[in-house]
Amino acid sequence: MHDSRLPPFRAALLHPRYALNWLGLCLLWLLVTLLPWRLQMALGRGLGRLSMNVLKSRVKVARRNLELALPELTLAEREHLLRGNFESVGCAVFETGMAWFWPHWRVRALTRMEGTEHVDAAAAKGQGMLLLSAHFLTLELNARQFGLYRPGVGVYRPNTNPVLEYAQVHGRCRSNKYLVDRLDIKGMLRALRAGDALWYAPDHDYGRHASVFVPFFAVDKAATITGTATLARVKHTVTLPCFTLREKDGYRLIIQPPLAGFPTGDDEADAIAGNRVLEAAIRLAPEQYMWLHRRFKTTPRGVASRY
């Protein structure tokens, strides 16, 4: 479903400085269009393993995140998880291409949906739906799959490269309505008031602004934004946890029941509740989570850097 807010194609996008961008997008299109899914996943795992030799700073960040978040695992278990995580990073490259370029029928063929009755119930009541999600490496497919059932609105960070911005907006709107800048709170509120489904992932560390320090995994004081509760307070809005997990034979889109008694009006209590939901989902497939981000970089005043 395309929206009038999609950026138009401009001749300036064909400037020679963008040649490598177009070449990369064309190569990705060819690979995901021509190759069978299992072969794409095998290539993705190999690409991910190779990337560990190149993205050494990211490997260091991911290793430290796993050490902070999952101290109950042995060193060998965390190293195994780290390797699986980078294999998943490689798979995510192909999954981005699938989400942006595949026709609807091909996405549906690999998608198993759970919990669509919660979407139906909210839609029947004219309620806005806050899709509480996380930065899984399957996030591009998550939005595309949900949109196949009910087109919604995505929250995203605009890309400064105009070619990549053009590609990601058009790709993400293949089965959804439009995108809202992650800084455009009013735009998010409008979408919920209109009864739309709004995809929202508050699990990254966005600094001290509008954040509280609450537990996330084994980190007792992780900076967590309070935006989830702010959006959930919109009248006639329900909060539905929504995730996509990669499985051996495809993908499982999980839509969980509305969070009961959420929000409470207490920023810390609401942030804790949201983190618990996200942590439980991540533990279902921890190797598929974006551990490459410095999730615990913001610390309470007086606490040393964790990295």
C-alpha positions, -999 to 999 in steps of 0.1 A, spaced: 0 0 0 17 32 -11 11 66 4 13 101 -10 41 108 15 65 85 -3 95 104 -16 94 109 -54 122 98 -76 145 127 -85 171 129 -112 196 140 -86 196 104 -72 214 94 -104 244 115 -96 277 95 -100 284 99 -63 256 74 -57 267 48 -81 280 24 -55 247 27 -36 227 18 -66 251 -10 -74 247 -25 -39 209 -22 -41 208 -39 -75 230 -67 -63 208 -72 -32 177 -72 -54 193 -98 -77 203 -121 -49 171 -121 -30 150 -124 -62 169 -152 -78 182 -173 -49 161 -197 -28 156 -187 8 176 -215 23 206 -206 2 202 -170 11 203 -179 48 234 -201 43 252 -172 25 240 -148 52 255 -170 80 288 -171 61 288 -134 55 282 -129 92 311 -150 102 333 -132 78 321 -98 91 336 -106 125 370 -101 110 361 -67 97 337 -53 123 360 -58 152 347 -28 172 312 -42 168 323 -76 179 338 -60 210 305 -41 218 284 -72 213 307 -93 235 305 -67 262 267 -65 259 264 -102 263 287 -101 293 267 -74 310 232 -88 301 238 -125 305 264 -131 332 248 -164 340 262 -179 308 297 -194 307 323 -177 286 320 -205 261 282 -201 259 285 -164 253 311 -169 226 288 -194 209 260 -169 212 282 -141 198 290 -162 167 254 -170 162 246 -133 166 269 -123 138 256 -151 116 222 -135 122 236 -101 112 246 -116 78 211 -131 74 196 -97 82 212 -83 50 192 -107 29 161 -103 50 162 -66 44 162 -73 7 133 -97 11 113 -71 31 120 -44 5 118 -63 -27 98 -95 -24 62 -96 -37 35 -102 -11 30 -139 -20 66 -147 -14 67 -131 20 34 -148 30 48 -182 20 74 -180 47 53 -163 74 34 -179 102 13 -155 122 2 -158 158 -21 -135 177 -39 -118 148 -71 -120 169 -57 -93 191 -54 -70 161 -89 -79 149 -103 -71 184 -86 -37 185 -96 -28 150 -133 -38 157 -133 -13 186 -116 14 165 -85 14 188 -51 26 180 -24 -1 183 10 6 198 31 -23 185 57 -27 212 87 -42 195 125 -44 198 156 -42 175 156 -78 164 177 -84 133 145 -95 116 128 -61 122 125 -52 85 105 -84 79 85 -78 111 70 -45 98 65 -60 63 47 -91 77 25 -71 100 15 -48 71 4 -78 51 -22 -85 77 -31 -48 85 -11 -19 70 3 3 98 27 32 104 64 28 111 87 48 133 122 52 118 154 72 117 158 89 83 189 81 64 212 110 55 221 93 21 192 102 -2 194 70 -23 193 48 8 165 70 23 145 66 -10 151 28 -9 142 23 27 111 44 27 97 27 -4 108 -7 8 92 -3 42 60 10 27 56 -21 4 28 -33 27 24 -4 52 10 32 51 39 56 58 68 63 81 72 88 109 105 102 120 114 89 155 116 125 167 81 133 154 61 126 186 31 145 173 30 124 141 30 92 163 2 105 184 -19 114 152 -14 79 139 -27 63 171 -56 87 174 -66 78 138 -68 41 149 -36 30 131 -11 4 142 22 22 151 54 1 151 76 13 180 109 -1 194 121 17 226 148 -8 235 179 12 224 198 36 246 188 71 236 206 90 264 193 107 295 166 128 279 131 114 288 147 83 302 147 65 336 172 40 349 156 7 354 165 -30 351 171 -46 317 185 -81 317 212 -83 344 219 -45 342 202 -30 372 202 6 359 198 7 321 187 40 305 152 34 292 130 60 274 96 67 288 80 72 254 62 39 254 40 49 283 35 84 267 22 69 235 2 42 253 -17 69 271 -34 81 239 -71 75 243 -85 43 229 -50 28 224 -39 -7 233 -2 -19 235 5 -51 216 39 -67 218 50 -77 183 81 -96 171 93 -117 143 116 -148 150 136 -166 123 129 -204 124 142 -234 104 114 -232 78 106 -195 78 94 -168 102 70 -166 130 52 -133 135 41 -131 172 15 -106 183 9 -109 220 -23 -99 240 -26 -62 250 -6 -53 281 -30 -53 310 -31 -22 332 -5 -4 311 4 24 315 1 30 352 12 66 352 44 58 370 73 63 345 97 39 363 70 12 368 60 14 332 95 13 319 102 -18 340 71 -35 326 80 -27 291 116 -39 296 103 -72 310 82 -78 279 111 -70 256 135 -91 276 112 -121 276 109 -118 238 146 -115 233 153 -146 254 133 -166 229 160 -161 203 189 -140 218 211 -146 188 187 -127 167 188 -95 188 209 -64 178 236 -67 204 259 -46 182 244 -14 197 259 0 229 227 -6 248 241 3 282 263 33 273 244 58 294 250 54 331 237 71 362 258 100 373 288 88 392 288 54 376 318 46 353 314 38 316 304 2 310 324 0 277 
